[in-house]
Amino acid sequence: MNDSPSQTCRHSGPPQGSANGFDIVDCQTCGFRHVLPMPTAEQLVEAYRHEYYSADKPLYIQRYLEDIEWWNMVYSERYDTLEAHLPAQRRRLLDVGSGPGLFLEHGRQRGWQVQGIEPSVQAAEHSRSRGLQVANVFLSAENAVEFGRFDAVNLSEVLEHIPDAPAFLDVIYGMLEPGGLVVIAVPNDFNPLQKAAVATQPLKDWWLAPPHHVNYFDQQSLPALLKRRGFEVVHQEGTFPIELFLLMGDLYVGDDALGRACHGRRKQFELNLKRAGLAGLKRNLYQKLAELGIGREVVVVARRPLEQPHFPATDH
């Protein structure tokens, strides 16, 4: 992890909310929403190394495996996108925050050479039990050189946790071969459907989750940040707008059983489109969602340009 941006520059912007002793601002310096004060890297290390899966998400790996058919559909689409933008001989991938390793496993089955980085002890051990190469560390500017360079880097539900997201993207840029791709998925927070749910239902801003989530991106701010760091955006889409269930009266926030039921209906919807031969229609629909600023996640694929050198815009 990198040092907190609050240690090196001033942050200010309109307040967006508060939770757990942290304020969230729409930072005019950084161009995206984040918490203040920003936790230091040291404050987060122990939580992610030992607590995140055992305490905060004790059923995470179990549920991941229960959803494997759906996840493999998601992963297949992600790899399809990468393969559409890379020559056939470029198939070396790094998954940062690789969790239980199922994205790596899917890539290995497709013929990719895969490597993972996962700070959680439990998740890294699970990955290794499946024969995967996964380093149980935090990626940093200091250790990045040890991993070498890759044709693609996956950051799924990672960037919202990073104290200095711009500097972290610079590390990723340096780990990519020229022309290489990064695929990033983050929560689409403060999106219009979330705001509608808060305005019409007995709900507060449930998506605010510091200190684990320190950054809050949307369909505009993430691609803009990538462009400022020197990347070229080649693909963007949303994911299923799960907040629709809230607007239809299924108040799953804080109700684990109802939340799983709503997720199950979302899975069934997407899998049935695939079984009906309409997977392409679903992807087109989700690209349109991104244009409207909605979808539960922001998914962006961006390229490191072939030309050198790298001179990103200064965010701080």
N, C-alpha and C positions, 0 to 999 in steps of 0.2 A: 504494500500500500504506500501511497505517497502522503506527504504532509498535508495538513488541512490548508485550503486556500485562505482561511481566515487568519492564518499566521503570516501571510505575505502581502495581503492587500485589503482594502476596505470594501465592504459590501453594503449596499443599500438598495431599497426598492419598496414598493407597496406591500404591506403585510397581507398574508394570505390565510393565516390561521395559526394555531399553536396546539401543541400536544406534548405531554410527558416532559414538560419543562423546556421545550424548544419552541422558538418562533420560526415560521416559514415565511420567507420573503420572495417576491418576484424580482430577483437580483438584476439590477441594471448593469452591473459590472460583468457578470457571467453570462447573462442572456437566458437564464433558466431559473426556476424556483429551487431553493434549497434552504436547509435549516440554518439557524443562528442560535447559539454558537455552534460551530461545526465541531463534532467530536474529533479528537486526534486519532491517528492511526493506532496508537498504543491502546487507547480506550476500547477500540473495536476488536482487536486481535483475539482476546480471550473468548469473547462472545461468539465469534464465528468459528473459532477452532474447536470449541467444546460444547457450547450451549445451543447453537442455532438449530441443530437437528434434534438434540436430546431434550431440550426444554421448550424452545419456541415452536418447533415443528416436529414433534415426536412421531407423527404418523406419515411424514413426508415420503420416505423411501417406500413404505408399504403402499401408499396410495399411488405413487408413481408406477409401481409394478402392476397395481390393479388397473391402471389406465393405459397399459402398454400398447394396445391396439390403436387407440387414439393418438398417443404420443408418436408412434411409428408413422402415422399419417402426417402429423405435423413435421416430423424430422425429414420425411421423404420430400415434402415440399421445400423445406429449407435447403436440402442438398440439391434438389432440382434447380433452385435459383442459383446456387453457387456454381453448379456445373454449366449452367447456361451462359455464365459470364467468365468462365475460365477455360483455357485450352485443356484438352483431354489429358495431357501429361502432367498437369499441375493439380496434385491431389494430396497435399500435405496440410493437415489442419490441426490447430491448437484450440481446445475448448477451455476457456478461462471461467472458473466456477462450474466445473463439469458435473457437480452433484453425484448421483449414483452411477453415472457413466453411460446411460442409455443412448445419449446422442452420439457419443464416441463409438459405442458398439454398432449402432446403425451405420455410421460411416465406414467402419471397418468391414462390415458386410457388403458395402458397395464398392470396396476396393481402395478406400482412402487410407493413407498412413496417418494415424491419429495419436495425439498426445493430450493429456489433460492436466490442469492445475486446479486443485480443490483444497481450500483451507480447512474444511471440516474433516476431522479425524474419521468420524463414522462414515461419511460419504466416500472419502478416499479409500478406506478399507473395503467398502462394498465394491467399488470400481475395480480394485486390484483382485478381488475374489473372482471377478469375471475375466481376468487375464488382460486387463487394460493397463497401459502405462500412464500413471497419474501421480504427479508430484504433490505432496501434502504441504504446500507453502502458500504464502500470499505473493502474487506477482508484484514486482517493484521495478523501478528503473535500475536498481542495483543488480538484481538477479536475472533480468530479462535476457541478457546476453548469453546466459548459460543454456537457454532453450533453443537458440538459433532463430532462423527465419522460417516463415510459413507462407503458403499460398492463400490460406484463409484462417481467420480467427473468429470464433464464436463467443459472443458475450450475451448470454441469455439470462435476464433478470440479475444483472451484475452492476450496471453503471449507476443504478439508484442507490447503491450501498457505498460508493467510493467517495472519500472525503474531497479529493481534488480530481473531478472528472476530466477537465481539459488536459491536465498533465498525464493522466492515465491514458487518454486517447493518444497522446504523443508517444507513450511507451508502445502502445499497440501499433501505431504507424511504423515505428522503428523495427518491429518484429515481422512486418509484412514484406515479402519480396515486392519489388515494383510491379504494379498491376494486380497485386493481391487484394483480397476482399475481407472486410469485416462485416459480420452480420450481428446486429444488436437488437435485442428485444427488451423493452422496459415497460413498466406500467404507464398508461396514458392517464395521467392524473390532472384533476381540475377540468376534466372534459365536460362537454355540455350535458351529457346524460347523468353524470354524477351530480352536477349542479341542479338539474331538474329533480333528481331524487331527493336531494336535501331540501329543495324548495317545496316539495309536495308530500313528503313522507316524514314520519317522526324519526329523522336521522340527523346525525351530525357528520362532519367530514371524516368518515370512517377510514379513508385511505391514508390519512396522516399517521405515520408509524415510525417516528424517530425513537431511538437513535439508529435503528436498523436501516430505515429508508431516510437518507439524508438529502437526496436529490429527487425532484418531482418534474419529470419531462412531459411533453405533449407532442402532438403531431407536427408542430411548427418548430419547437425549440431544439429537439434532438437533431434533425437534419441541418439546422442552422449551425449548431455547435460543430458538427462533423465538417461542414464546409469551412468554418473558421480554422479548423485544425489541419486543413490541407487535403481533405478527402473529397472525392466526387461521389455524390449519391446516385446509385444506379437503379434502386428499387425501394419502394415503400408501400406498406400495407398496414391495416389494422387487424385486430382479431375480434372474435365474437363480442358484441357489446352486452356483456353479462348484466349491466345495469338495467337492461330492459325488464328483467324479472322484478326488480325493485319497483319500477314504474307500473308494473301490472299487479303489484300488491304482495309479491313474495319477498318479505323482508328478511333476507338471508343473513344480513349483517349480525354477527354475534350468535347465529343459530347454525351450528356446524352441520347438523343433519339436513336442514333445509338447503344450506349452501351446497352440500354434496348432491342433493337431488337436482338443484338447478344446474350444476355442472354436468350431471348425467344427461340432462335434456339437451344441453349444448353439445355434448359429445355425440349424442344420438342424431341430432340434426346434421352435424358435419359428416359423420360416418355414412349416414343415409344418402347424402348428396354424392359422396364418393362411390357408394355402391350403385347409385343410379347413373354413374358416368358423368356427373356434373361437378367434379372437383375443380375444373377450370372456371366454371361459373362462380363457385364459391370464392376463388382467389380474385376474380375480377370484382366481385361484390366487396371484398375486404379492401381492395385497393381504392374503391370508391369511398369506403368508410373513412380511410385516411384523409382523403381530400376534404371530407366534411368535418374532420377533427375528432371523429369518434372511433369506437373500438376499444376494448379493455387494455390492449397493449399497442405500443408503437413498435413496428418491426421495420428496420432500415438496413439495407445492404449498401455499403459504400466501398469505393476503390481507392487504394493508394495509386496516384498517377504514375505513369512510367517515367516521367521526367524527374530529374533531381535538381537541386536539393530540396529539403523540407524546411519551409519558413512559415510556420503557422501564424495566424493573427494572434495578437496578445489579448487574452481574456481578462487578465488581472492588471 
